[in-house]
Amino acid sequence: MQSSSSEHGRNDPGAALLAESGAGDNAAPLTVSEISRALKRAVEQRFGHVRIRGEISGFKRAASGHCYMGLKDESAVIDGVVWKGQAARLAFAPEDGIEVIATGKLTTYPGRSKYQIVIERLEVAGEGALMQLLEQRRKALAAEGLFAEERKRALPYLPKTIGVVTSPTGAVIRDILHRLADRMPSHVIVWPVIVQGEGAAAQIANAVRGFDSIEAGGALVRPDLLIVARGGGSIEDLWAFNEEAVVRAIADCTIPVISAVGHETDTTLADFVADRRAPTPTASAEMAVPVRAELLAMLGETGLRLSRSVRRLADRLNERLRNLGRLLPRPANLLAPHAQRFDELSGRLPRALSGRLQIARGELARRGAALRPVLLKRTFERGTEALARAGQDLPQAMTERLVSEHERLAALSRVLAQLDPKAPLQRGFALVETSDEKVIANAEAARRAGALRLRFSDGSVDARVEDGAKRAYSKGRKSKPKPGQPGLFD
């Protein structure tokens, strides 16, 4: 039984325990890496350039900048990768659910035994798919409130400086400049950008943010209004103005923005987020400034209306003044009583002056009688005698007053000597003060002070209140401290 089993094992290759080369088997075994590399070469040689149509699924952008996604249809899925350098040059931002056509080459990923397409170009598969992507993006941005009417600002009536973001070589900038020159010559700053193709969205967004970053009053003039403009074209040509970077740059801009992209029938997401949409670039210039001739005509008409209004107001005031003047009495009637009173007083004035003069003369005669020389001489002699008597009595009065004041001063000096705080120091007393020379009047204040200064008649010494001394003085004892107990001056 054993021999038959072993013979059967040798005849059955699938049941062999050890690898052995059979008859006619001249192929050496390959390692996993070798077969993986062989498969990779075969796939890349056979499918070096392919275009695959499918729906993006599971899109993600790695921290390295590479993009990974799946392309699927109804029954199959193939992995795709876009390397960092190529991802930066994509014409649109890939999103899940977009049907695209990917151009590149097939390769394998040996680490997982998978095959994938290395995408070199990614395009939306037809206008229908592009419109689907546009609608998805519009709904997402609208949900954030970027298109809300309450966010939109009024345009300045007469901007001094206008910033224009457009291509410097196209007909758009010429149309805008010509229209501005016809209507109202303005200072225009052009930020040149490409308006379609690779990198257009980034340039447009950077231009809008660049204008917004200019500080008012700086070396560069800050625009009062921005115009983002481009001529007409297909949806692919206008796609840069549908990119999220451009939409968010316009939404974040603090300067009012007019979107003038394409013709009247063309609509982009920039039109929704801008403060005003112009159907054409030329129309944006018409929105930006008024017509100078119309403005001058309006000013002239306003001036005429103002002049007529002033004249009408002056006429009404004059008429009112005349009506009020008719209600006033005549000046002659107003002055008649006062004129009569003046005449009456004028007639009485000479008589009154004459009577007053007579009274004054009588008074002068009476006063003059008292001013006779004899009477004046007698008055002078009496004054001289009184002055002589006062001169004799003056020395004695002054002496008595001086003695009285001297006695009063001596009494005050004695009182002052008694109140002098330094007088008790001559009798052996001491003045207790704090270190800042404030007098201490009781024991409680001395305990709080701690450090004391004792002032004697011949100088002062510093002292400190110790515990034993505090107890002795707080109880009112006058005995000396006990042996071993610190004294006041220890």
C-alpha positions as CSV (number, residue, x, y, z in Angstrom):
1,M,0.0,0.0,0.0
2,Q,2.7,2.4,0.8
3,S,4.7,1.8,-2.3
4,S,1.7,2.3,-4.5
5,S,0.9,5.6,-2.8
6,S,4.4,6.9,-3.3
7,E,4.4,5.9,-6.9
8,H,1.1,7.7,-7.4
9,G,2.6,10.8,-5.8
10,R,5.5,10.8,-8.2
11,N,3.3,10.5,-11.2
12,D,0.9,13.4,-10.1
13,P,2.7,16.8,-10.4
14,G,0.1,18.6,-8.3
15,A,0.7,16.3,-5.4
16,A,4.5,16.7,-5.4
17,L,6.1,17.8,-2.1
18,L,9.3,19.2,-3.6
19,A,9.6,21.4,-6.7
20,E,11.1,19.4,-9.5
21,S,11.6,20.1,-13.2
22,G,9.6,17.9,-15.4
23,A,10.3,16.6,-18.8
24,G,10.3,19.4,-21.4
25,D,10.0,22.1,-18.6
26,N,12.8,24.6,-19.4
27,A,11.1,27.8,-17.9
28,A,12.8,28.9,-14.7
29,P,10.4,30.1,-11.9
30,L,9.9,33.9,-11.7
31,T,9.7,35.9,-8.5
32,V,6.7,38.0,-7.7
33,S,8.7,41.2,-8.4
34,E,9.8,39.8,-11.7
35,I,6.4,38.9,-12.9
36,S,5.0,42.3,-11.6
37,R,7.6,44.2,-13.6
38,A,6.9,42.1,-16.6
39,L,3.2,42.8,-16.4
40,K,3.9,46.5,-15.9
41,R,6.0,46.6,-19.1
42,A,3.4,44.7,-21.0
43,V,0.6,46.9,-19.9
44,E,2.5,50.2,-20.5
45,Q,3.6,49.0,-24.0
46,R,0.2,47.9,-25.0
47,F,-1.7,50.8,-23.5
48,G,0.8,53.7,-23.6
49,H,-1.9,56.2,-24.7
50,V,-5.6,55.7,-23.9
51,R,-8.6,57.9,-23.4
52,I,-11.1,56.6,-20.8
53,R,-14.6,58.0,-20.3
54,G,-16.1,57.6,-16.9
55,E,-17.6,59.2,-13.8
56,I,-15.3,60.5,-11.0
57,S,-15.7,58.6,-7.8
58,G,-13.9,58.9,-4.5
59,F,-11.8,61.9,-5.5
60,K,-9.2,63.1,-3.0
61,R,-6.2,65.3,-3.0
62,A,-3.2,64.1,-0.9
63,A,-1.0,66.4,1.2
64,S,1.7,65.8,-1.4
65,G,-0.4,67.5,-4.1
66,H,-1.2,64.3,-6.0
67,C,-4.8,63.5,-6.8
68,Y,-6.4,60.1,-6.6
69,M,-9.8,59.0,-7.9
70,G,-11.8,56.2,-9.5
71,L,-13.4,56.3,-12.9
72,K,-16.5,54.1,-13.1
73,D,-19.3,53.2,-15.4
74,E,-22.2,50.8,-15.0
75,S,-20.1,47.7,-14.5
76,A,-16.4,48.5,-13.9
77,V,-14.1,50.8,-12.0
78,I,-10.5,51.8,-12.8
79,D,-8.2,53.7,-10.5
80,G,-6.7,56.9,-11.6
81,V,-3.9,59.2,-10.4
82,V,-2.9,62.7,-11.4
83,W,0.6,63.7,-10.3
84,K,1.2,67.0,-8.5
85,G,2.7,68.9,-11.5
86,Q,-0.2,67.9,-13.8
87,A,-2.8,68.5,-11.1
88,A,-1.9,72.1,-10.9
89,R,-2.5,72.5,-14.7
90,L,-6.0,71.0,-14.7
91,A,-8.6,73.2,-16.4
92,F,-11.2,72.6,-13.7
93,A,-11.4,71.2,-10.1
94,P,-12.4,67.6,-10.2
95,E,-15.4,66.5,-8.1
96,D,-17.3,63.3,-7.5
97,G,-20.1,62.6,-9.9
98,I,-18.6,64.5,-12.9
99,E,-18.4,62.5,-16.1
100,V,-15.0,63.1,-17.6
101,I,-12.6,61.9,-20.3
102,A,-9.2,61.0,-18.9
103,T,-6.2,60.9,-21.2
104,G,-3.0,59.1,-20.1
105,K,-1.4,55.7,-20.0
106,L,-2.2,52.5,-18.1
107,T,0.3,51.1,-15.6
108,T,0.3,48.8,-12.7
109,Y,0.8,49.2,-9.0
110,P,2.8,46.1,-7.9
111,G,2.3,46.9,-4.3
112,R,-1.4,46.0,-4.5
113,S,-1.5,44.0,-7.7
114,K,-3.7,46.7,-9.2
115,Y,-3.7,48.5,-12.5
116,Q,-4.5,52.2,-12.9
117,I,-4.4,55.1,-15.4
118,V,-1.8,57.9,-14.9
119,I,-3.9,60.9,-16.1
120,E,-2.1,63.5,-18.2
121,R,-5.2,65.5,-19.2
122,L,-8.7,65.5,-17.7
123,E,-11.7,67.0,-19.6
124,V,-15.4,67.1,-18.9
125,A,-17.2,64.7,-21.1
126,G,-19.4,66.9,-23.1
127,E,-21.3,70.1,-22.5
128,G,-24.1,68.3,-20.6
129,A,-21.6,67.1,-18.0
130,L,-20.0,70.5,-17.8
131,M,-23.4,72.1,-17.1
132,Q,-24.1,69.5,-14.5
133,L,-20.8,70.4,-12.7
134,L,-21.7,74.1,-13.0
135,E,-25.1,73.5,-11.5
136,Q,-23.6,71.5,-8.6
137,R,-21.1,74.2,-7.9
138,R,-23.7,77.0,-8.1
139,K,-26.0,75.2,-5.6
140,A,-23.1,74.6,-3.2
141,L,-21.9,78.3,-3.3
142,A,-25.5,79.5,-3.0
143,A,-26.0,77.4,0.1
144,E,-23.1,79.4,1.7
145,G,-25.0,82.7,1.0
146,L,-22.4,84.0,-1.5
147,F,-25.1,85.0,-4.0
148,A,-27.5,86.6,-1.5
149,E,-28.9,90.0,-2.5
150,E,-28.2,91.5,0.9
151,R,-24.5,91.0,0.4
152,K,-24.5,93.2,-2.7
153,R,-23.3,96.8,-2.4
154,A,-24.3,99.9,-4.3
155,L,-21.9,101.1,-6.9
156,P,-20.3,104.5,-6.4
157,Y,-22.0,107.2,-8.4
158,L,-18.8,108.9,-9.8
159,P,-15.7,106.7,-9.1
160,K,-12.4,108.5,-9.4
161,T,-10.4,105.3,-10.1
162,I,-11.6,102.2,-11.8
163,G,-9.7,98.9,-11.7
164,V,-10.2,96.5,-14.7
165,V,-9.3,92.8,-14.6
166,T,-9.1,91.5,-18.2
167,S,-6.7,90.6,-21.0
168,P,-4.6,93.6,-22.0
169,T,-4.6,92.6,-25.7
170,G,-8.2,91.9,-26.4
171,A,-11.0,94.1,-27.8
172,V,-12.6,94.2,-24.3
173,I,-10.2,96.6,-22.7
174,R,-10.4,98.9,-25.8
175,D,-14.2,98.9,-25.7
176,I,-14.2,99.8,-22.0
177,L,-11.7,102.6,-22.4
178,H,-13.4,104.1,-25.4
179,R,-16.8,104.0,-23.6
180,L,-15.4,105.6,-20.5
181,A,-13.8,108.3,-22.5
182,D,-17.1,109.0,-24.3
183,R,-19.1,109.1,-21.1
184,M,-16.8,110.4,-18.3
185,P,-13.0,110.3,-18.6
186,S,-11.8,108.4,-15.6
187,H,-8.5,107.1,-14.2
188,V,-8.3,103.4,-15.2
189,I,-5.9,100.8,-13.8
190,V,-5.7,97.6,-15.8
191,W,-4.5,94.4,-14.1
192,P,-3.5,92.1,-17.1
193,V,-4.6,88.5,-16.9
194,I,-5.3,85.6,-19.2
195,V,-9.0,85.0,-19.4
196,Q,-9.2,81.4,-20.5
197,G,-7.1,78.2,-20.4
198,E,-4.6,76.9,-17.9
199,G,-4.0,79.2,-14.9
200,A,-6.6,81.7,-15.9
201,A,-8.7,81.3,-12.8
202,A,-5.7,81.7,-10.5
203,Q,-4.6,84.9,-12.3
204,I,-8.1,86.4,-12.1
205,A,-8.5,85.6,-8.4
206,N,-5.1,87.0,-7.6
207,A,-5.9,90.2,-9.6
208,V,-9.1,90.8,-7.6
209,R,-7.4,90.2,-4.3
210,G,-4.5,92.3,-5.4
211,F,-6.7,95.3,-6.1
212,D,-8.5,94.8,-2.7
213,S,-5.2,94.7,-0.8
214,I,-4.2,98.2,-1.9
215,E,-4.5,100.5,1.1
216,A,-6.3,103.8,0.8
217,G,-3.9,106.8,0.8
218,G,-0.8,104.6,-0.1
219,A,1.6,104.9,-2.9
220,L,-0.8,103.1,-5.2
221,V,-4.2,104.5,-5.9
222,R,-7.0,102.2,-4.5
223,P,-9.8,101.8,-7.0
224,D,-13.3,102.8,-6.1
225,L,-14.8,100.2,-8.5
226,L,-13.7,97.0,-10.1
227,I,-14.7,95.6,-13.5
228,V,-14.0,91.9,-14.2
229,A,-14.5,91.5,-18.0
230,R,-14.1,89.1,-20.8
231,G,-15.6,88.8,-24.3
232,G,-18.0,86.2,-25.4
233,G,-17.3,82.5,-26.0
234,S,-18.3,79.0,-25.3
235,I,-18.9,77.6,-21.9
236,E,-15.4,76.1,-22.0
237,D,-13.9,79.5,-22.9
238,L,-15.7,81.2,-20.0
239,W,-15.1,78.4,-17.5
240,A,-12.4,80.3,-15.6
241,F,-15.1,82.6,-14.3
242,N,-17.0,79.6,-12.9
243,E,-14.1,78.4,-10.8
244,E,-14.5,78.6,-7.0
245,A,-11.3,80.6,-6.6
246,V,-12.6,83.4,-8.7
247,V,-16.1,83.4,-7.1
248,R,-14.6,83.5,-3.6
249,A,-12.2,86.3,-4.5
250,I,-15.0,88.4,-5.7
251,A,-17.2,87.6,-2.7
252,D,-14.3,88.6,-0.3
253,C,-13.5,91.8,-2.2
254,T,-14.4,95.0,-0.2
255,I,-14.5,97.1,-3.4
256,P,-17.8,97.0,-5.4
257,V,-17.4,94.7,-8.4
258,I,-19.1,94.6,-11.8
259,S,-19.0,91.3,-13.7
260,A,-18.9,91.8,-17.5
261,V,-18.2,88.3,-18.8
262,G,-19.4,87.2,-22.2
263,H,-22.5,88.4,-24.0
264,E,-26.0,89.0,-22.6
265,T,-26.9,85.3,-23.0
266,D,-23.7,84.1,-21.2
267,T,-24.0,83.5,-17.5
268,T,-21.1,82.6,-15.1
269,L,-20.9,82.2,-11.4
270,A,-19.0,85.4,-11.3
271,D,-22.2,87.2,-12.4
272,F,-24.1,85.7,-9.4
273,V,-21.5,86.8,-6.8
274,A,-20.7,90.3,-8.2
275,D,-22.5,93.4,-6.9
276,R,-23.7,94.1,-10.5
277,R,-23.8,92.1,-13.7
278,A,-23.3,93.8,-17.0
279,P,-24.6,92.1,-20.2
280,T,-21.4,93.1,-22.1
281,P,-18.1,94.7,-21.2
282,T,-19.3,98.0,-23.0
283,A,-22.3,98.0,-20.7
284,S,-20.1,97.7,-17.7
285,A,-18.5,101.0,-18.6
286,E,-21.9,102.6,-18.9
287,M,-22.8,101.2,-15.5
288,A,-19.6,102.5,-13.9
289,V,-19.9,106.2,-14.8
290,P,-22.6,108.7,-15.8
291,V,-22.6,110.6,-19.1
292,R,-20.6,113.8,-18.6
293,A,-22.8,115.8,-20.9
294,E,-26.0,114.5,-19.2
295,L,-24.4,115.3,-15.8
296,L,-23.6,118.9,-16.9
297,A,-27.1,119.3,-18.3
298,M,-28.5,118.0,-15.1
299,L,-26.4,120.4,-13.1
300,G,-27.4,123.3,-15.3
301,E,-31.1,122.4,-14.9
302,T,-30.7,122.0,-11.2
303,G,-29.0,125.4,-11.0
304,L,-31.9,127.0,-13.0
305,R,-34.4,125.3,-10.7
306,L,-32.5,126.6,-7.7
307,S,-32.4,130.1,-9.1
308,R,-36.1,130.1,-9.8
309,S,-36.8,128.7,-6.3
310,V,-34.7,131.4,-4.7
311,R,-36.5,134.1,-6.7
312,R,-39.9,132.7,-5.8
313,L,-38.9,132.6,-2.2
314,A,-37.6,136.2,-2.3
315,D,-40.9,137.3,-4.0
316,R,-43.0,135.6,-1.3
317,L,-41.0,137.2,1.5
318,N,-41.2,140.7,-0.1
319,E,-45.0,140.3,-0.5
320,R,-45.3,139.2,3.1
321,L,-43.2,142.2,4.2
322,R,-45.4,144.5,2.3
323,N,-48.5,143.0,3.8
324,L,-47.1,143.3,7.3
325,G,-46.0,146.9,6.6
326,R,-49.6,147.9,5.8
327,L,-50.6,146.8,9.2
328,L,-48.2,149.2,10.9
329,P,-49.3,152.8,11.8
330,R,-47.8,155.8,10.0
331,P,-44.5,157.1,11.3
332,A,-46.0,160.6,11.7
333,N,-48.7,159.2,13.9
334,L,-46.2,157.3,16.0
335,L,-44.0,160.4,16.5
336,A,-46.7,163.0,17.0
337,P,-47.2,162.5,20.8
338,H,-43.4,162.5,21.4
339,A,-43.0,165.6,19.3
340,Q,-45.7,167.3,21.4
341,R,-44.0,166.2,24.6
342,F,-40.7,167.5,23.3
343,D,-42.2,170.9,22.6
344,E,-43.7,171.1,26.0
345,L,-40.4,170.2,27.8
346,S,-38.5,172.6,25.5
347,G,-40.7,175.5,26.7
348,R,-40.3,174.6,30.4
349,L,-36.5,174.1,30.3
350,P,-35.5,177.8,30.2
351,R,-37.7,178.7,33.1
352,A,-36.5,175.7,35.1
353,L,-32.9,176.6,34.5
354,S,-33.5,180.3,35.5
355,G,-35.1,179.3,38.8
356,R,-32.4,176.8,39.6
357,L,-29.8,179.5,38.9
358,Q,-31.4,181.9,41.4
359,I,-31.5,179.2,44.1
360,A,-27.8,178.4,43.5
361,R,-26.9,182.1,43.8
362,G,-28.7,182.4,47.1
363,E,-27.0,179.3,48.5
364,L,-23.6,180.7,47.4
365,A,-24.2,184.0,49.1
366,R,-25.1,182.2,52.4
367,R,-22.0,180.0,52.3
368,G,-19.7,182.9,51.3
369,A,-20.7,184.9,54.4
370,A,-19.1,182.2,56.5
371,L,-15.8,182.4,54.6
372,R,-14.8,185.9,55.8
373,P,-11.1,186.4,56.7
374,V,-11.8,187.2,60.4
375,L,-13.7,184.1,60.9
376,L,-11.1,182.0,59.1
377,K,-8.3,183.5,61.2
378,R,-10.2,182.8,64.5
379,T,-10.7,179.2,63.4
380,F,-7.0,178.8,62.6
381,E,-6.0,180.2,66.0
382,R,-8.2,177.8,67.9
383,G,-6.8,174.8,65.9
384,T,-3.2,175.9,66.6
385,E,-3.9,176.1,70.4
386,A,-5.5,172.6,70.4
387,L,-2.6,171.1,68.5
388,A,-0.1,172.6,71.0
389,R,-2.0,171.1,74.0
390,A,-2.1,167.7,72.3
391,G,1.7,167.9,71.7
392,Q,2.4,168.5,75.4
393,D,0.3,165.4,76.4
394,L,1.7,163.0,73.7
395,P,5.0,161.9,75.3
396,Q,3.4,160.9,78.6
397,A,0.7,158.9,76.8
398,M,3.3,157.1,74.6
399,T,5.4,156.3,77.6
400,E,2.5,154.8,79.5
401,R,1.5,152.7,76.4
402,L,5.0,151.4,75.9
403,V,5.2,150.3,79.6
404,S,1.9,148.5,79.2
405,E,2.9,146.6,76.1
406,H,6.3,145.7,77.6
407,E,4.6,144.1,80.6
408,R,2.2,142.2,78.3
409,L,5.1,140.9,76.2
410,A,6.9,139.6,79.4
411,A,3.8,137.7,80.4
412,L,3.5,136.1,77.1
413,S,7.2,135.1,77.2
414,R,6.7,133.4,80.5
415,V,3.7,131.4,79.2
416,L,5.7,130.5,76.1
417,A,8.6,129.2,78.2
418,Q,6.2,127.1,80.2
419,L,4.8,125.6,77.0
420,D,8.2,124.9,75.4
421,P,8.4,121.0,74.9
422,K,12.2,121.2,75.4
423,A,12.0,122.8,78.8
424,P,11.2,119.6,80.7
425,L,14.3,118.1,79.0
426,Q,16.5,120.4,81.1
427,R,14.9,118.9,84.3
428,G,15.8,115.3,83.3
429,F,12.7,114.3,81.3
430,A,13.0,112.6,77.9
431,L,10.8,113.1,74.8
432,V,9.7,109.8,73.2
433,E,9.4,109.9,69.4
434,T,9.2,107.4,66.5
435,S,12.0,107.0,64.0
436,D,10.3,109.6,61.8
437,E,10.2,112.2,64.7
438,K,6.5,111.8,65.5
439,V,5.8,112.2,69.3
440,I,4.5,109.2,71.1
441,A,2.0,110.2,73.9
442,N,0.9,106.8,75.3
443,A,2.2,103.2,75.9
444,E,-0.1,101.7,73.3
445,A,1.5,103.9,70.6
446,A,5.0,102.9,71.8
447,R,4.1,99.2,71.6
448,R,2.9,99.6,68.0
449,A,5.9,101.7,67.0
450,G,8.5,99.1,68.3
451,A,11.5,101.2,67.4
452,L,11.7,104.5,69.4
453,R,13.9,107.5,69.7
454,L,14.4,109.2,73.2
455,R,15.3,112.8,72.9
456,F,17.2,114.4,75.9
457,S,18.5,117.9,76.4
458,D,22.0,117.0,75.2
459,G,21.0,114.6,72.3
460,S,19.0,111.5,71.5
461,V,19.3,107.7,71.6
462,D,17.5,104.9,69.8
463,A,15.5,102.3,71.8
464,R,13.2,99.3,71.0
465,V,10.2,98.1,73.0
466,E,10.9,94.5,74.2
467,D,8.3,91.9,75.5
468,G,9.4,92.3,79.1
469,A,9.3,96.1,78.9
470,K,5.9,96.0,77.3
471,R,4.5,94.0,80.2
472,A,6.1,96.2,82.7
473,Y,4.8,99.4,81.3
474,S,1.4,98.1,80.4
475,K,0.8,97.3,84.0
476,G,2.0,100.7,85.2
477,R,4.9,99.3,87.2
478,K,7.8,101.7,88.0
479,S,10.1,99.0,89.3
480,K,13.3,98.0,87.5
481,P,13.2,94.9,85.3
482,K,13.9,91.5,86.9
483,P,17.3,90.0,86.6
484,G,17.6,88.4,83.1
485,Q,14.7,90.4,81.8
486,P,15.8,92.9,79.0
487,G,15.2,96.6,79.8
488,L,14.2,99.4,77.6
489,F,17.7,100.4,76.7
490,D,19.3,96.9,76.6
